[in-house]
Amino acid sequence: MEIFQIVAVGLIATILSVLIKNEKPEVSMYISLTAGIIIFLFIITRLQSVIEILGQLANKVNIDSIYLSIVLKIVGIAYIAEFGAQVCKDAGEGVMASKIEFAGKILIMVMAVPILVSLMDLIVNMVP
């Protein structure tokens, strides 16, 4: 199972990072960052199959593909912002992590506007 590989990469990176942190903190950060990217690459292949299945379901239910695309972009923004913020926190940059999280939330809000407008339009058209 892939989870064992992911956990193994994470544990090995953590052990290496802890052992090296006192002598070379910058190398420790690179180890953590590299492990995070490797784990992200493991997951991205599974994410592609989920996106395909959601696309097929959207076609069956006759949902406009634009809305599915927006929702997937919002989820992507959330995951990428969280990943970036965690990397910053690991590097001891909590302030930068907060700024990344804030930017992610703003971008999500901006991306959600077309869905909110469509929903409001639907509600207005339902009320006589």
Secondary structure, DSSP 8 states (H G I E B T S, - for coil): -HHHHHHHHHHHHHHHHHHHHTT-HHHHHHHHHHHHHHHHHHHHHHHHHHHHHHHHHHHHHT--HHHHHHHHHHHHHHHHHHHHHHHHHHTT-HHHHHHHHHHHHHHHHHHHHHHHHHHHHHHHHH--
